[in-house]
């Protein structure tokens, strides 16, 4: 989706990030059909929540020397020119291009042809940051970091914010510094930093404002008939609705019927009485005692919580018999060992 699809105007534009993905896709298709082929980007815009914001996400900044790992110029070095926030990609000096036809009303200064080579942005994952290390003998060597880690922070005076240390993974003692941003040239309307930070207003009170009383009236034309929304002297229907207490939703007859039904519901028993339980138990017992179907009787017996399957009962009986035999053998072994020990002691005393 082209960047032209997003407008900062709240009156004439749409904030596509507020819509679901399927509605955004519809607007993107409409936008592409209305655009010239020259202005259609091959990469779609990324959702605002997934866009890169922090330097750790980008990994590179304008001015970095990078090694290209994919595409036509793989293996060559180039320089990062700009970041494209809409697609999470970067523009570099030497990259793949596509030929587009530009109408004359969109020509840039110095352009002489309708056909130009438009550079294509590159994803940061397809780039490796190039750094310089100094050997012990003082010679410098260029390296390309395969992977980067960010540990520690410092205040960068040029970026005016905290920046992380960019280290080479598995060799974290090697730090690749961030490139220095290009200095901004001051124009005749620029204000120096010292003058901006100079304090020129000191309030006299935190309760009363220093502004004149008739300041609000002086901000609008005295003959203007339409009152401002923050200075209106009339009440709208919504204002009146907020000030008047709400009327009851149900009538008195409906409220009386609801109270009567609630009273009947409370009078009903919530649990059966002992007489009811005994009556139901007698009926069930009488039915079961007079039952002649053997299969149904067998099924009901199986539903008894104390019912044990015949196979399980046989296994339990066998296990019980086995345990009894083991216990008897243990007792016999104890008696046998006792007799043998006693016979040995008598034999030793006789000798």
C-alpha positions as CSV (number, residue, x, y, z in Angstrom):
1,X,0.0,0.0,0.0
2,X,1.3,3.4,-0.9
3,X,2.0,6.0,1.7
4,X,-0.5,8.2,-0.1
5,X,-3.3,6.0,1.3
6,X,-2.6,7.3,4.8
7,X,-3.7,10.8,5.5
8,X,-3.4,12.9,8.7
9,X,-6.7,14.6,7.9
10,X,-9.4,13.4,10.3
11,X,-12.1,15.0,8.1
12,X,-11.2,13.8,4.6
13,X,-8.9,10.9,5.4
14,X,-9.1,7.4,6.9
15,X,-6.9,5.9,9.5
16,X,-6.6,2.4,8.1
17,X,-4.9,1.0,11.1
18,X,-8.2,1.3,13.0
19,X,-10.0,-1.1,10.6
20,X,-9.7,-5.0,10.6
21,X,-7.3,-6.6,8.3
22,X,-9.9,-7.7,5.7
23,X,-11.2,-4.1,5.4
24,X,-7.7,-2.7,5.2
25,X,-7.0,-5.1,2.4
26,X,-10.1,-3.8,0.5
27,X,-8.9,-0.2,0.9
28,X,-5.4,-1.2,-0.2
29,X,-6.8,-2.7,-3.4
30,X,-8.9,0.3,-4.1
31,X,-5.9,2.5,-3.6
32,X,-3.7,0.4,-5.9
33,X,-6.3,0.6,-8.7
34,X,-6.5,4.4,-8.4
35,X,-2.7,4.8,-8.5
36,X,-0.3,5.0,-11.4
37,X,1.9,1.9,-11.8
38,X,4.9,4.1,-11.2
39,X,3.8,4.9,-7.7
40,X,2.8,1.3,-6.7
41,X,5.2,-0.1,-4.1
42,X,6.0,-3.9,-4.4
43,X,6.1,-4.1,-0.6
44,X,2.9,-3.6,1.4
45,X,2.7,-1.4,4.5
46,X,3.2,-3.0,7.9
47,X,0.7,-2.6,10.6
48,X,1.5,0.2,13.0
49,X,1.9,-2.2,15.9
50,X,4.5,-4.2,14.0
51,X,6.6,-1.3,12.7
52,X,10.2,-0.9,13.9
53,X,10.6,2.0,16.3
54,X,13.7,1.2,18.5
55,X,17.2,1.1,17.2
56,X,17.5,-2.5,18.4
57,X,14.7,-3.5,15.9
58,X,16.3,-1.8,13.0
59,X,19.9,-2.8,13.7
60,X,21.1,-0.1,11.3
61,X,20.8,3.7,11.0
62,X,21.4,6.1,8.1
63,X,25.1,6.4,7.5
64,X,26.0,2.7,8.3
65,X,28.2,0.8,6.0
66,X,26.5,-2.6,5.3
67,X,27.3,-5.8,3.5
68,X,24.5,-7.0,1.1
69,X,23.8,-10.8,1.5
70,X,20.9,-11.3,-0.9
71,X,20.0,-10.1,-4.4
72,X,21.9,-8.9,-7.4
73,X,24.5,-7.0,-5.4
74,X,25.1,-9.8,-2.8
75,X,28.7,-9.6,-1.5
76,X,29.2,-5.9,-2.1
77,X,29.1,-3.1,0.5
78,X,26.9,0.0,0.4
79,X,25.7,2.7,2.7
80,X,22.3,3.2,4.4
81,X,20.6,6.3,3.1
82,X,17.2,6.3,4.8
83,X,14.7,4.2,6.8
84,X,11.2,3.4,5.4
85,X,9.0,3.1,8.4
86,X,5.9,2.0,6.5
87,X,7.5,-1.3,5.3
88,X,10.3,-1.9,7.9
89,X,12.9,-1.6,5.1
90,X,15.9,0.7,4.4
91,X,17.2,2.5,1.3
92,X,20.9,2.0,0.4
93,X,23.1,3.7,-2.1
94,X,23.6,0.7,-4.4
95,X,20.5,-1.5,-4.6
96,X,18.3,-3.2,-7.1
97,X,16.1,-0.8,-9.1
98,X,13.0,-1.0,-11.2
99,X,12.2,1.2,-14.2
100,X,9.1,3.3,-13.8
101,X,7.3,5.9,-15.9
102,X,6.8,9.2,-14.2
103,X,4.4,11.9,-15.5
104,X,6.0,15.2,-16.2
105,X,4.2,17.0,-13.5
106,X,6.0,14.8,-11.0
107,X,9.5,15.3,-12.4
108,X,12.3,16.2,-10.0
109,X,14.7,19.1,-10.6
110,X,17.2,18.0,-13.3
111,X,15.1,15.2,-14.6
112,X,15.1,14.9,-18.4
113,X,13.3,11.6,-19.1
114,X,9.9,10.0,-18.3
115,X,11.7,6.7,-17.4
116,X,13.8,6.5,-14.3
117,X,15.4,3.8,-12.2
118,X,13.6,3.7,-8.9
119,X,15.6,2.1,-6.0
120,X,14.0,-0.7,-4.1
121,X,14.3,-0.9,-0.3
122,X,16.0,-3.8,1.4
123,X,15.1,-5.6,4.6
124,X,17.6,-5.2,7.5
125,X,17.8,-9.0,7.8
126,X,19.4,-9.1,4.3
127,X,22.2,-6.7,5.5
128,X,25.3,-7.1,7.8
129,X,26.7,-4.2,9.6
130,X,30.4,-3.5,8.6
131,X,32.7,-2.3,11.4
132,X,36.4,-1.5,11.9
133,X,38.7,-3.2,14.4
134,X,42.2,-2.1,15.2
135,X,44.8,-4.9,15.5
136,X,47.7,-4.9,18.0
137,X,50.1,-3.6,15.4
138,X,47.9,-0.6,14.8
139,X,46.5,-1.8,11.4
140,X,42.7,-1.6,10.8
141,X,40.5,-4.4,9.5
142,X,37.0,-4.3,8.2
143,X,34.6,-6.9,9.6
144,X,30.9,-7.8,8.9
145,X,28.9,-8.7,11.9
146,X,26.8,-11.8,11.2
147,X,24.6,-11.2,14.3
148,X,24.3,-8.3,16.7
149,X,23.4,-8.1,20.4
150,X,22.5,-5.0,22.3
151,X,23.7,-4.8,25.9
152,X,24.1,-1.6,27.9
153,X,23.0,1.9,27.1
154,X,24.7,5.3,27.0
155,X,23.5,8.9,26.3
156,X,24.2,9.9,22.7
157,X,24.6,13.6,22.4
158,X,24.0,13.6,18.6
159,X,20.8,11.5,18.7
160,X,19.7,13.2,21.9
161,X,18.5,10.0,23.5
162,X,19.7,6.8,25.2
163,X,21.3,4.4,22.6
164,X,22.2,0.8,23.2
165,X,25.7,-0.5,22.6
166,X,25.9,-2.5,19.4
167,X,28.1,-5.6,20.0
168,X,29.1,-8.5,17.8
169,X,27.5,-11.7,19.0
170,X,30.0,-14.3,20.5
171,X,32.6,-11.4,20.5
172,X,30.8,-8.9,22.7
173,X,34.0,-7.1,23.4
174,X,33.8,-5.7,19.8
175,X,31.5,-2.7,19.7
176,X,30.3,-1.2,16.4
177,X,29.5,2.4,17.1
178,X,26.4,4.0,15.6
179,X,26.9,6.4,12.7
180,X,26.9,10.1,13.3
181,X,23.7,11.8,12.0
182,X,24.2,14.4,9.4
183,X,24.3,17.9,11.0
184,X,21.3,20.1,10.4
185,X,22.2,23.5,9.0
186,X,20.5,26.4,10.7
187,X,18.5,28.9,8.6
188,X,17.7,32.4,9.2
189,X,14.5,31.4,11.1
190,X,16.3,28.9,13.4
191,X,16.5,29.5,17.2
192,X,19.6,28.6,19.2
193,X,19.3,25.9,21.9
194,X,20.3,28.3,24.7
195,X,17.6,30.8,23.7
196,X,14.9,28.1,23.6
197,X,15.8,26.8,27.1
198,X,15.7,30.3,28.5
199,X,12.7,30.8,30.8
200,X,10.8,33.9,30.1
201,X,7.5,33.4,31.9
202,X,7.0,33.1,35.7
203,X,3.3,32.6,36.9
204,X,2.1,34.7,39.8
205,X,-0.5,32.2,41.0
206,X,-1.5,28.6,40.4
207,X,-5.1,29.4,41.2
208,X,-5.8,32.4,39.1
209,X,-4.9,32.8,35.5
210,X,-2.8,35.8,34.3
211,X,-4.8,36.0,31.1
212,X,-7.3,38.9,30.8
213,X,-10.9,38.3,31.6
214,X,-12.2,39.2,28.1
215,X,-9.6,37.1,26.3
216,X,-12.1,34.6,25.2
217,X,-14.4,37.2,23.7
218,X,-11.5,38.8,21.8
219,X,-10.6,35.5,20.1
220,X,-13.8,35.5,18.0
221,X,-15.6,38.0,15.9
222,X,-18.3,39.9,17.9
223,X,-20.8,39.6,15.0
224,X,-20.3,35.9,14.7
225,X,-23.7,34.1,15.3
226,X,-22.6,30.5,15.7
227,X,-21.6,30.0,19.3
228,X,-18.5,28.0,20.1
229,X,-19.0,24.5,21.6
230,X,-17.0,25.5,24.7
231,X,-19.0,28.7,25.3
232,X,-22.5,27.6,24.4
233,X,-25.5,29.1,26.3
234,X,-28.1,26.5,25.4
235,X,-28.9,22.9,26.3
236,X,-29.1,20.2,23.8
237,X,-31.4,17.1,24.0
238,X,-28.5,15.0,25.3
239,X,-27.7,17.6,28.0
240,X,-31.4,17.6,29.1
241,X,-31.4,13.8,29.2
242,X,-28.4,13.8,31.5
243,X,-30.0,16.4,33.9
244,X,-33.5,14.7,34.1
245,X,-33.7,11.5,36.2
246,X,-34.5,8.5,34.1
247,X,-38.1,7.3,34.0
248,X,-38.9,3.7,35.1
249,X,-38.6,1.2,32.3
250,X,-41.4,-1.1,33.7
251,X,-44.9,0.0,34.6
252,X,-46.4,-0.6,38.1
253,X,-48.5,-3.5,36.8
254,X,-45.4,-5.3,35.5
255,X,-43.5,-4.6,38.7
256,X,-46.4,-6.0,40.8
257,X,-46.5,-9.1,38.6
258,X,-42.8,-9.6,39.0
259,X,-43.1,-9.3,42.8
260,X,-45.9,-11.9,42.8
261,X,-43.9,-14.4,40.7
262,X,-40.9,-13.9,43.0
263,X,-43.1,-14.6,46.0
264,X,-44.4,-17.8,44.4
265,X,-40.9,-18.9,43.5
266,X,-39.8,-18.4,47.1
267,X,-42.7,-20.4,48.5
268,X,-41.9,-23.4,46.4
269,X,-39.7,-26.0,48.2
270,X,-36.1,-26.1,47.0
271,X,-35.4,-29.7,48.2
272,X,-37.7,-32.8,48.6
273,X,-39.2,-33.6,51.9
274,X,-38.5,-36.9,53.8
275,X,-42.0,-38.2,53.0
276,X,-41.4,-37.6,49.3
277,X,-38.0,-39.4,49.5
278,X,-39.5,-42.4,51.3
279,X,-42.4,-42.6,48.8
280,X,-40.1,-42.6,45.8
281,X,-37.8,-45.1,47.4
282,X,-40.7,-47.5,48.1
283,X,-42.0,-47.2,44.5
284,X,-38.5,-47.9,43.1
285,X,-37.9,-50.9,45.5
286,X,-41.3,-52.4,44.6
287,X,-40.6,-52.1,40.9
288,X,-37.2,-53.7,41.2
289,X,-38.5,-56.6,43.4
290,X,-41.2,-57.4,40.9
291,X,-38.9,-57.3,37.9
292,X,-38.8,-60.5,35.7
293,X,-36.3,-59.6,33.0
294,X,-32.9,-61.2,33.8
295,X,-31.0,-58.9,31.5
296,X,-32.5,-55.8,33.0
297,X,-31.8,-57.2,36.5
298,X,-28.2,-57.9,35.5
299,X,-27.8,-54.4,34.2
300,X,-29.2,-52.8,37.4
301,X,-26.9,-55.0,39.5
302,X,-24.0,-53.6,37.5
303,X,-25.0,-50.1,38.3
304,X,-24.7,-50.8,42.0
305,X,-21.6,-49.0,43.4
306,X,-20.6,-52.1,45.3
307,X,-20.8,-54.3,42.2
308,X,-17.6,-56.1,41.3
309,X,-17.0,-57.8,37.9
310,X,-16.5,-61.6,38.0
311,X,-13.2,-61.4,36.3
312,X,-12.0,-58.8,38.9
313,X,-13.4,-61.0,41.7
314,X,-11.4,-64.0,40.4
315,X,-8.2,-62.0,40.2
316,X,-8.7,-60.7,43.7
317,X,-9.3,-64.2,45.0
318,X,-6.2,-65.5,43.2
319,X,-4.1,-62.7,44.6
320,X,-5.4,-63.3,48.1
321,X,-4.6,-67.0,47.7
322,X,-1.1,-66.2,46.4
323,X,-0.5,-63.8,49.3
324,X,-1.5,-66.5,51.7
325,X,0.9,-69.0,50.2
326,X,3.7,-66.5,50.3
327,X,3.0,-65.8,53.9
328,X,3.0,-69.5,54.7
329,X,6.3,-70.0,52.9
330,X,7.9,-67.1,54.8
331,X,6.8,-68.7,58.1
332,X,8.2,-72.1,57.0
333,X,11.5,-70.5,56.0
334,X,11.7,-68.8,59.4
335,X,11.1,-72.1,61.2
336,X,13.6,-73.9,58.9
337,X,16.3,-71.3,59.5
338,X,15.7,-71.4,63.2
339,X,16.1,-75.2,63.4
340,X,19.2,-75.2,61.3
341,X,20.8,-72.5,63.5
342,X,19.9,-74.4,66.6
343,X,21.3,-77.7,65.3
344,X,24.6,-76.0,64.4
345,X,25.0,-74.5,67.8
346,X,24.4,-78.0,69.5
347,X,26.9,-79.6,67.2
348,X,29.5,-77.0,68.0
349,X,29.1,-77.4,71.8
350,X,29.5,-81.2,71.6
351,X,32.7,-80.9,69.6
